[in-house]
Amino acid sequence: MKPTSLLDPGSAGTISLGDVGQGVGHGIVSRTVLATPELRSVLFSFAPEQTLTEHTSTSRALIQILSGECEFSVDGKPRLLKAGDVLHLPPNVPHAVRATTAMSMLLVLAPPR
């Protein structure tokens, strides 16, 4: 089954990230905003102290922190990020994230060509 996205890739559309990015009591919730062959965008909501362990991606990534704060480890070096911050990750860079407060972020992935 193909992943379903909040926006229809075949037509122009609008959503409010504040409406779909509701806080979570515990854990991590992800929602695909848009999925096309050229681009994938995912909205993440983290409860405080939730962690995504270190991993890599073959895609270029742009991350925007929408609310809250987190510690993003990039190639083993921690960076404190807060609402409004944007982080660029080139392909294959090891990274991890830990929410220091309830937080949400928008991840945009551009797969390799």
CNS distance restraints for C-alpha pairs under 8 A (distance, minus, plus):
assign (resid   3 and name CA) (resid  32 and name CA) 7.76 0.50 0.50
assign (resid   3 and name CA) (resid  35 and name CA) 7.69 0.50 0.50
assign (resid   4 and name CA) (resid  32 and name CA) 6.99 0.50 0.50
assign (resid   4 and name CA) (resid  35 and name CA) 7.78 0.50 0.50
assign (resid   5 and name CA) (resid  31 and name CA) 7.50 0.50 0.50
assign (resid   5 and name CA) (resid  32 and name CA) 4.90 0.50 0.50
assign (resid   5 and name CA) (resid  33 and name CA) 5.10 0.50 0.50
assign (resid   5 and name CA) (resid  34 and name CA) 5.00 0.50 0.50
assign (resid   5 and name CA) (resid  35 and name CA) 6.11 0.50 0.50
assign (resid   6 and name CA) (resid  15 and name CA) 7.78 0.50 0.50
assign (resid   6 and name CA) (resid  31 and name CA) 7.65 0.50 0.50
assign (resid   6 and name CA) (resid  32 and name CA) 6.33 0.50 0.50
assign (resid   6 and name CA) (resid  33 and name CA) 4.74 0.50 0.50
assign (resid   6 and name CA) (resid  34 and name CA) 6.29 0.50 0.50
assign (resid   7 and name CA) (resid  13 and name CA) 6.29 0.50 0.50
assign (resid   7 and name CA) (resid  14 and name CA) 7.28 0.50 0.50
assign (resid   7 and name CA) (resid  15 and name CA) 7.46 0.50 0.50
assign (resid   7 and name CA) (resid  33 and name CA) 5.87 0.50 0.50
assign (resid   7 and name CA) (resid  34 and name CA) 5.45 0.50 0.50
assign (resid   8 and name CA) (resid  12 and name CA) 7.47 0.50 0.50
assign (resid   8 and name CA) (resid  13 and name CA) 7.13 0.50 0.50
assign (resid   8 and name CA) (resid  34 and name CA) 7.19 0.50 0.50
assign (resid   9 and name CA) (resid  34 and name CA) 6.55 0.50 0.50
assign (resid   9 and name CA) (resid  35 and name CA) 6.78 0.50 0.50
assign (resid   9 and name CA) (resid  36 and name CA) 6.40 0.50 0.50
assign (resid  15 and name CA) (resid  19 and name CA) 7.98 0.50 0.50
assign (resid  16 and name CA) (resid  20 and name CA) 6.76 0.50 0.50
assign (resid  17 and name CA) (resid  21 and name CA) 5.53 0.50 0.50
assign (resid  17 and name CA) (resid  43 and name CA) 7.84 0.50 0.50
assign (resid  18 and name CA) (resid  22 and name CA) 6.66 0.50 0.50
assign (resid  21 and name CA) (resid  43 and name CA) 6.85 0.50 0.50
assign (resid  21 and name CA) (resid  44 and name CA) 7.28 0.50 0.50
assign (resid  21 and name CA) (resid  45 and name CA) 6.24 0.50 0.50
assign (resid  21 and name CA) (resid 104 and name CA) 6.88 0.50 0.50
assign (resid  22 and name CA) (resid  45 and name CA) 7.20 0.50 0.50
assign (resid  23 and name CA) (resid  45 and name CA) 6.15 0.50 0.50
assign (resid  23 and name CA) (resid  46 and name CA) 7.27 0.50 0.50
assign (resid  23 and name CA) (resid  47 and name CA) 7.16 0.50 0.50
assign (resid  23 and name CA) (resid 102 and name CA) 7.01 0.50 0.50
assign (resid  23 and name CA) (resid 103 and name CA) 7.57 0.50 0.50
assign (resid  23 and name CA) (resid 104 and name CA) 7.79 0.50 0.50
assign (resid  24 and name CA) (resid  28 and name CA) 7.19 0.50 0.50
assign (resid  24 and name CA) (resid  29 and name CA) 7.23 0.50 0.50
assign (resid  24 and name CA) (resid  45 and name CA) 6.60 0.50 0.50
assign (resid  24 and name CA) (resid  46 and name CA) 6.51 0.50 0.50
assign (resid  24 and name CA) (resid  47 and name CA) 5.54 0.50 0.50
assign (resid  24 and name CA) (resid 102 and name CA) 7.82 0.50 0.50
assign (resid  25 and name CA) (resid  47 and name CA) 5.98 0.50 0.50
assign (resid  26 and name CA) (resid  46 and name CA) 7.49 0.50 0.50
assign (resid  26 and name CA) (resid  47 and name CA) 4.96 0.50 0.50
assign (resid  26 and name CA) (resid  48 and name CA) 7.62 0.50 0.50
assign (resid  26 and name CA) (resid  50 and name CA) 7.87 0.50 0.50
assign (resid  27 and name CA) (resid  46 and name CA) 6.22 0.50 0.50
assign (resid  27 and name CA) (resid  47 and name CA) 5.57 0.50 0.50
assign (resid  27 and name CA) (resid  50 and name CA) 6.13 0.50 0.50
assign (resid  28 and name CA) (resid  44 and name CA) 6.94 0.50 0.50
assign (resid  28 and name CA) (resid  45 and name CA) 5.68 0.50 0.50
assign (resid  28 and name CA) (resid  46 and name CA) 4.58 0.50 0.50
assign (resid  28 and name CA) (resid  47 and name CA) 6.39 0.50 0.50
assign (resid  28 and name CA) (resid  50 and name CA) 6.87 0.50 0.50
assign (resid  29 and name CA) (resid  44 and name CA) 5.70 0.50 0.50
assign (resid  29 and name CA) (resid  45 and name CA) 5.18 0.50 0.50
assign (resid  29 and name CA) (resid  46 and name CA) 6.62 0.50 0.50
assign (resid  30 and name CA) (resid  42 and name CA) 6.54 0.50 0.50
assign (resid  30 and name CA) (resid  43 and name CA) 5.55 0.50 0.50
assign (resid  30 and name CA) (resid  44 and name CA) 4.43 0.50 0.50
assign (resid  30 and name CA) (resid  45 and name CA) 6.42 0.50 0.50
assign (resid  31 and name CA) (resid  42 and name CA) 5.60 0.50 0.50
assign (resid  31 and name CA) (resid  43 and name CA) 5.21 0.50 0.50
assign (resid  31 and name CA) (resid  44 and name CA) 6.61 0.50 0.50
assign (resid  32 and name CA) (resid  40 and name CA) 7.60 0.50 0.50
assign (resid  32 and name CA) (resid  41 and name CA) 6.04 0.50 0.50
assign (resid  32 and name CA) (resid  42 and name CA) 4.37 0.50 0.50
assign (resid  32 and name CA) (resid  43 and name CA) 6.30 0.50 0.50
assign (resid  33 and name CA) (resid  40 and name CA) 7.69 0.50 0.50
assign (resid  33 and name CA) (resid  41 and name CA) 5.32 0.50 0.50
assign (resid  33 and name CA) (resid  42 and name CA) 5.30 0.50 0.50
assign (resid  33 and name CA) (resid  43 and name CA) 6.51 0.50 0.50
assign (resid  34 and name CA) (resid  39 and name CA) 7.54 0.50 0.50
assign (resid  34 and name CA) (resid  40 and name CA) 5.62 0.50 0.50
assign (resid  34 and name CA) (resid  41 and name CA) 5.19 0.50 0.50
assign (resid  34 and name CA) (resid  42 and name CA) 7.17 0.50 0.50
assign (resid  35 and name CA) (resid  39 and name CA) 6.13 0.50 0.50
assign (resid  35 and name CA) (resid  40 and name CA) 4.50 0.50 0.50
assign (resid  35 and name CA) (resid  41 and name CA) 6.51 0.50 0.50
assign (resid  36 and name CA) (resid  40 and name CA) 6.11 0.50 0.50
assign (resid  37 and name CA) (resid 111 and name CA) 7.95 0.50 0.50
assign (resid  38 and name CA) (resid 110 and name CA) 6.22 0.50 0.50
assign (resid  38 and name CA) (resid 111 and name CA) 6.55 0.50 0.50
assign (resid  39 and name CA) (resid 108 and name CA) 7.12 0.50 0.50
assign (resid  39 and name CA) (resid 109 and name CA) 5.77 0.50 0.50
assign (resid  39 and name CA) (resid 110 and name CA) 4.95 0.50 0.50
assign (resid  39 and name CA) (resid 111 and name CA) 6.77 0.50 0.50
assign (resid  40 and name CA) (resid 108 and name CA) 5.75 0.50 0.50
assign (resid  40 and name CA) (resid 109 and name CA) 5.05 0.50 0.50
assign (resid  40 and name CA) (resid 110 and name CA) 6.66 0.50 0.50
assign (resid  41 and name CA) (resid 106 and name CA) 6.98 0.50 0.50
assign (resid  41 and name CA) (resid 107 and name CA) 5.49 0.50 0.50
assign (resid  41 and name CA) (resid 108 and name CA) 4.32 0.50 0.50
assign (resid  41 and name CA) (resid 109 and name CA) 6.15 0.50 0.50
assign (resid  42 and name CA) (resid 106 and name CA) 5.84 0.50 0.50
assign (resid  42 and name CA) (resid 107 and name CA) 5.11 0.50 0.50
assign (resid  42 and name CA) (resid 108 and name CA) 6.53 0.50 0.50
assign (resid  43 and name CA) (resid 104 and name CA) 7.18 0.50 0.50
assign (resid  43 and name CA) (resid 105 and name CA) 5.91 0.50 0.50
assign (resid  43 and name CA) (resid 106 and name CA) 4.62 0.50 0.50
assign (resid  43 and name CA) (resid 107 and name CA) 6.29 0.50 0.50
assign (resid  44 and name CA) (resid 104 and name CA) 5.41 0.50 0.50
assign (resid  44 and name CA) (resid 105 and name CA) 5.32 0.50 0.50
assign (resid  44 and name CA) (resid 106 and name CA) 6.35 0.50 0.50
assign (resid  44 and name CA) (resid 107 and name CA) 7.64 0.50 0.50
assign (resid  45 and name CA) (resid 102 and name CA) 7.62 0.50 0.50
assign (resid  45 and name CA) (resid 103 and name CA) 5.88 0.50 0.50
assign (resid  45 and name CA) (resid 104 and name CA) 4.31 0.50 0.50
assign (resid  45 and name CA) (resid 105 and name CA) 6.71 0.50 0.50
assign (resid  46 and name CA) (resid  50 and name CA) 6.11 0.50 0.50
assign (resid  46 and name CA) (resid  99 and name CA) 6.38 0.50 0.50
assign (resid  46 and name CA) (resid 102 and name CA) 5.68 0.50 0.50
assign (resid  46 and name CA) (resid 103 and name CA) 5.27 0.50 0.50
assign (resid  46 and name CA) (resid 104 and name CA) 6.09 0.50 0.50
assign (resid  47 and name CA) (resid  99 and name CA) 6.99 0.50 0.50
assign (resid  47 and name CA) (resid 101 and name CA) 7.01 0.50 0.50
assign (resid  47 and name CA) (resid 102 and name CA) 4.67 0.50 0.50
assign (resid  47 and name CA) (resid 103 and name CA) 6.77 0.50 0.50
assign (resid  48 and name CA) (resid  99 and name CA) 5.31 0.50 0.50
assign (resid  48 and name CA) (resid 100 and name CA) 5.54 0.50 0.50
assign (resid  48 and name CA) (resid 101 and name CA) 4.42 0.50 0.50
assign (resid  48 and name CA) (resid 102 and name CA) 4.55 0.50 0.50
assign (resid  48 and name CA) (resid 103 and name CA) 7.34 0.50 0.50
assign (resid  49 and name CA) (resid  98 and name CA) 6.03 0.50 0.50
assign (resid  49 and name CA) (resid  99 and name CA) 4.95 0.50 0.50
assign (resid  49 and name CA) (resid 100 and name CA) 5.43 0.50 0.50
assign (resid  49 and name CA) (resid 101 and name CA) 6.81 0.50 0.50
assign (resid  49 and name CA) (resid 102 and name CA) 7.99 0.50 0.50
assign (resid  50 and name CA) (resid  98 and name CA) 5.71 0.50 0.50
assign (resid  50 and name CA) (resid  99 and name CA) 5.52 0.50 0.50
assign (resid  51 and name CA) (resid  96 and name CA) 7.48 0.50 0.50
assign (resid  51 and name CA) (resid  97 and name CA) 5.62 0.50 0.50
assign (resid  51 and name CA) (resid  98 and name CA) 4.32 0.50 0.50
assign (resid  51 and name CA) (resid  99 and name CA) 6.50 0.50 0.50
assign (resid  52 and name CA) (resid  96 and name CA) 5.58 0.50 0.50
assign (resid  52 and name CA) (resid  97 and name CA) 5.27 0.50 0.50
assign (resid  52 and name CA) (resid  98 and name CA) 6.53 0.50 0.50
assign (resid  53 and name CA) (resid  95 and name CA) 7.85 0.50 0.50
assign (resid  53 and name CA) (resid  96 and name CA) 5.12 0.50 0.50
assign (resid  53 and name CA) (resid  97 and name CA) 6.88 0.50 0.50
assign (resid  54 and name CA) (resid  73 and name CA) 7.98 0.50 0.50
assign (resid  54 and name CA) (resid  94 and name CA) 6.18 0.50 0.50
assign (resid  54 and name CA) (resid  95 and name CA) 5.04 0.50 0.50
assign (resid  54 and name CA) (resid  96 and name CA) 4.23 0.50 0.50
assign (resid  54 and name CA) (resid  97 and name CA) 7.69 0.50 0.50
assign (resid  55 and name CA) (resid  94 and name CA) 5.37 0.50 0.50
assign (resid  55 and name CA) (resid  95 and name CA) 5.63 0.50 0.50
assign (resid  55 and name CA) (resid  96 and name CA) 6.50 0.50 0.50
assign (resid  56 and name CA) (resid  91 and name CA) 7.54 0.50 0.50
assign (resid  56 and name CA) (resid  92 and name CA) 5.11 0.50 0.50
assign (resid  56 and name CA) (resid  93 and name CA) 5.68 0.50 0.50
assign (resid  56 and name CA) (resid  94 and name CA) 4.76 0.50 0.50
assign (resid  56 and name CA) (resid  95 and name CA) 6.39 0.50 0.50
assign (resid  57 and name CA) (resid  91 and name CA) 5.86 0.50 0.50
assign (resid  57 and name CA) (resid  92 and name CA) 5.23 0.50 0.50
assign (resid  57 and name CA) (resid  93 and name CA) 7.24 0.50 0.50
assign (resid  57 and name CA) (resid  94 and name CA) 7.96 0.50 0.50
assign (resid  58 and name CA) (resid  91 and name CA) 4.81 0.50 0.50
assign (resid  58 and name CA) (resid  92 and name CA) 5.35 0.50 0.50
assign (resid  58 and name CA) (resid 111 and name CA) 6.82 0.50 0.50
assign (resid  58 and name CA) (resid 112 and name CA) 6.79 0.50 0.50
assign (resid  59 and name CA) (resid  90 and name CA) 7.38 0.50 0.50
assign (resid  59 and name CA) (resid  91 and name CA) 5.05 0.50 0.50
assign (resid  59 and name CA) (resid  92 and name CA) 7.55 0.50 0.50
assign (resid  59 and name CA) (resid 109 and name CA) 5.83 0.50 0.50
assign (resid  59 and name CA) (resid 110 and name CA) 5.38 0.50 0.50
assign (resid  59 and name CA) (resid 111 and name CA) 4.26 0.50 0.50
assign (resid  59 and name CA) (resid 112 and name CA) 5.72 0.50 0.50
assign (resid  60 and name CA) (resid  88 and name CA) 7.79 0.50 0.50
assign (resid  60 and name CA) (resid  89 and name CA) 5.98 0.50 0.50
assign (resid  60 and name CA) (resid  90 and name CA) 4.82 0.50 0.50
assign (resid  60 and name CA) (resid  91 and name CA) 4.78 0.50 0.50
assign (resid  60 and name CA) (resid 109 and name CA) 5.70 0.50 0.50
assign (resid  60 and name CA) (resid 110 and name CA) 5.18 0.50 0.50
assign (resid  60 and name CA) (resid 111 and name CA) 6.39 0.50 0.50
assign (resid  60 and name CA) (resid 112 and name CA) 7.44 0.50 0.50
assign (resid  61 and name CA) (resid  88 and name CA) 5.87 0.50 0.50
assign (resid  61 and name CA) (resid  89 and name CA) 5.01 0.50 0.50
assign (resid  61 and name CA) (resid  90 and name CA) 6.44 0.50 0.50
assign (resid  61 and name CA) (resid  91 and name CA) 7.37 0.50 0.50
assign (resid  61 and name CA) (resid 107 and name CA) 6.78 0.50 0.50
assign (resid  61 and name CA) (resid 108 and name CA) 5.61 0.50 0.50
assign (resid  61 and name CA) (resid 109 and name CA) 4.66 0.50 0.50
assign (resid  61 and name CA) (resid 110 and name CA) 6.48 0.50 0.50
assign (resid  62 and name CA) (resid  86 and name CA) 7.00 0.50 0.50
assign (resid  62 and name CA) (resid  87 and name CA) 5.77 0.50 0.50
assign (resid  62 and name CA) (resid  88 and name CA) 4.65 0.50 0.50
assign (resid  62 and name CA) (resid  89 and name CA) 6.33 0.50 0.50
assign (resid  62 and name CA) (resid 107 and name CA) 5.91 0.50 0.50
assign (resid  62 and name CA) (resid 108 and name CA) 5.16 0.50 0.50
assign (resid  62 and name CA) (resid 109 and name CA) 6.65 0.50 0.50
assign (resid  63 and name CA) (resid  86 and name CA) 5.50 0.50 0.50
assign (resid  63 and name CA) (resid  87 and name CA) 5.06 0.50 0.50
assign (resid  63 and name CA) (resid  88 and name CA) 6.45 0.50 0.50
assign (resid  63 and name CA) (resid 105 and name CA) 6.62 0.50 0.50
assign (resid  63 and name CA) (resid 106 and name CA) 5.63 0.50 0.50
assign (resid  63 and name CA) (resid 107 and name CA) 4.61 0.50 0.50
assign (resid  63 and name CA) (resid 108 and name CA) 6.37 0.50 0.50
assign (resid  64 and name CA) (resid  83 and name CA) 7.77 0.50 0.50
assign (resid  64 and name CA) (resid  84 and name CA) 6.66 0.50 0.50
assign (resid  64 and name CA) (resid  85 and name CA) 5.85 0.50 0.50
assign (resid  64 and name CA) (resid  86 and name CA) 4.39 0.50 0.50
assign (resid  64 and name CA) (resid  87 and name CA) 6.47 0.50 0.50
assign (resid  64 and name CA) (resid 105 and name CA) 5.50 0.50 0.50
assign (resid  64 and name CA) (resid 106 and name CA) 5.22 0.50 0.50
assign (resid  64 and name CA) (resid 107 and name CA) 6.69 0.50 0.50
assign (resid  65 and name CA) (resid  69 and name CA) 7.63 0.50 0.50
assign (resid  65 and name CA) (resid  81 and name CA) 7.16 0.50 0.50
assign (resid  65 and name CA) (resid  82 and name CA) 6.09 0.50 0.50
assign (resid  65 and name CA) (resid  83 and name CA) 4.77 0.50 0.50
assign (resid  65 and name CA) (resid  84 and name CA) 5.61 0.50 0.50
assign (resid  65 and name CA) (resid  85 and name CA) 5.54 0.50 0.50
assign (resid  65 and name CA) (resid  86 and name CA) 6.44 0.50 0.50
assign (resid  65 and name CA) (resid 103 and name CA) 7.62 0.50 0.50
assign (resid  65 and name CA) (resid 104 and name CA) 6.18 0.50 0.50
assign (resid  65 and name CA) (resid 105 and name CA) 4.34 0.50 0.50
assign (resid  65 and name CA) (resid 106 and name CA) 6.53 0.50 0.50
assign (resid  66 and name CA) (resid  82 and name CA) 7.92 0.50 0.50
assign (resid  66 and name CA) (resid  83 and name CA) 4.89 0.50 0.50
assign (resid  66 and name CA) (resid  84 and name CA) 6.02 0.50 0.50
assign (resid  66 and name CA) (resid 103 and name CA) 7.35 0.50 0.50
assign (resid  66 and name CA) (resid 104 and name CA) 5.41 0.50 0.50
assign (resid  66 and name CA) (resid 105 and name CA) 5.12 0.50 0.50
assign (resid  66 and name CA) (resid 106 and name CA) 6.95 0.50 0.50
assign (resid  67 and name CA) (resid  82 and name CA) 6.99 0.50 0.50
assign (resid  67 and name CA) (resid  83 and name CA) 4.56 0.50 0.50
assign (resid  67 and name CA) (resid  84 and name CA) 7.62 0.50 0.50
assign (resid  67 and name CA) (resid 102 and name CA) 7.76 0.50 0.50
assign (resid  67 and name CA) (resid 103 and name CA) 5.06 0.50 0.50
assign (resid  67 and name CA) (resid 104 and name CA) 5.23 0.50 0.50
assign (resid  67 and name CA) (resid 105 and name CA) 7.07 0.50 0.50
assign (resid  68 and name CA) (resid  82 and name CA) 5.86 0.50 0.50
assign (resid  68 and name CA) (resid  83 and name CA) 5.65 0.50 0.50
assign (resid  68 and name CA) (resid 100 and name CA) 7.91 0.50 0.50
assign (resid  68 and name CA) (resid 101 and name CA) 5.69 0.50 0.50
assign (resid  68 and name CA) (resid 102 and name CA) 5.62 0.50 0.50
assign (resid  68 and name CA) (resid 103 and name CA) 4.14 0.50 0.50
assign (resid  68 and name CA) (resid 104 and name CA) 6.70 0.50 0.50
assign (resid  69 and name CA) (resid  80 and name CA) 7.32 0.50 0.50
assign (resid  69 and name CA) (resid  81 and name CA) 5.67 0.50 0.50
assign (resid  69 and name CA) (resid  82 and name CA) 4.29 0.50 0.50
assign (resid  69 and name CA) (resid  83 and name CA) 6.48 0.50 0.50
assign (resid  69 and name CA) (resid  99 and name CA) 6.27 0.50 0.50
assign (resid  69 and name CA) (resid 100 and name CA) 5.70 0.50 0.50
assign (resid  69 and name CA) (resid 101 and name CA) 5.55 0.50 0.50
assign (resid  69 and name CA) (resid 102 and name CA) 7.25 0.50 0.50
assign (resid  69 and name CA) (resid 103 and name CA) 5.88 0.50 0.50
assign (resid  70 and name CA) (resid  80 and name CA) 5.92 0.50 0.50
assign (resid  70 and name CA) (resid  81 and name CA) 5.40 0.50 0.50
assign (resid  70 and name CA) (resid  82 and name CA) 6.51 0.50 0.50
assign (resid  70 and name CA) (resid  97 and name CA) 6.81 0.50 0.50
assign (resid  70 and name CA) (resid  98 and name CA) 5.57 0.50 0.50
assign (resid  70 and name CA) (resid  99 and name CA) 4.24 0.50 0.50
assign (resid  70 and name CA) (resid 100 and name CA) 4.89 0.50 0.50
assign (resid  70 and name CA) (resid 101 and name CA) 6.80 0.50 0.50
assign (resid  70 and name CA) (resid 103 and name CA) 7.19 0.50 0.50
assign (resid  71 and name CA) (resid  78 and name CA) 6.22 0.50 0.50
assign (resid  71 and name CA) (resid  79 and name CA) 5.55 0.50 0.50
assign (resid  71 and name CA) (resid  80 and name CA) 4.60 0.50 0.50
assign (resid  71 and name CA) (resid  81 and name CA) 6.14 0.50 0.50
assign (resid  71 and name CA) (resid  97 and name CA) 5.75 0.50 0.50
assign (resid  71 and name CA) (resid  98 and name CA) 5.25 0.50 0.50
assign (resid  71 and name CA) (resid  99 and name CA) 6.39 0.50 0.50
assign (resid  71 and name CA) (resid 100 and name CA) 6.78 0.50 0.50
assign (resid  72 and name CA) (resid  78 and name CA) 5.63 0.50 0.50
assign (resid  72 and name CA) (resid  79 and name CA) 5.13 0.50 0.50
assign (resid  72 and name CA) (resid  80 and name CA) 6.31 0.50 0.50
assign (resid  72 and name CA) (resid  81 and name CA) 6.97 0.50 0.50
assign (resid  72 and name CA) (resid  95 and name CA) 7.02 0.50 0.50
assign (resid  72 and name CA) (resid  96 and name CA) 5.80 0.50 0.50
assign (resid  72 and name CA) (resid  97 and name CA) 4.48 0.50 0.50
assign (resid  72 and name CA) (resid  98 and name CA) 6.55 0.50 0.50
assign (resid  73 and name CA) (resid  77 and name CA) 5.18 0.50 0.50
assign (resid  73 and name CA) (resid  78 and name CA) 4.17 0.50 0.50
assign (resid  73 and name CA) (resid  79 and name CA) 6.02 0.50 0.50
assign (resid  73 and name CA) (resid  95 and name CA) 5.27 0.50 0.50
assign (resid  73 and name CA) (resid  96 and name CA) 5.08 0.50 0.50
assign (resid  73 and name CA) (resid  97 and name CA) 6.17 0.50 0.50
assign (resid  74 and name CA) (resid  78 and name CA) 6.33 0.50 0.50
assign (resid  74 and name CA) (resid  79 and name CA) 7.40 0.50 0.50
assign (resid  74 and name CA) (resid  93 and name CA) 7.08 0.50 0.50
assign (resid  74 and name CA) (resid  94 and name CA) 6.06 0.50 0.50
assign (resid  74 and name CA) (resid  95 and name CA) 4.52 0.50 0.50
assign (resid  74 and name CA) (resid  96 and name CA) 6.84 0.50 0.50
assign (resid  75 and name CA) (resid  93 and name CA) 6.15 0.50 0.50
assign (resid  75 and name CA) (resid  94 and name CA) 4.97 0.50 0.50
assign (resid  75 and name CA) (resid  95 and name CA) 5.89 0.50 0.50
assign (resid  76 and name CA) (resid  94 and name CA) 7.44 0.50 0.50
assign (resid  76 and name CA) (resid  95 and name CA) 7.27 0.50 0.50
assign (resid  81 and name CA) (resid  85 and name CA) 6.03 0.50 0.50
assign (resid  89 and name CA) (resid  93 and name CA) 6.62 0.50 0.50
assign (resid  99 and name CA) (resid 103 and name CA) 6.34 0.50 0.50
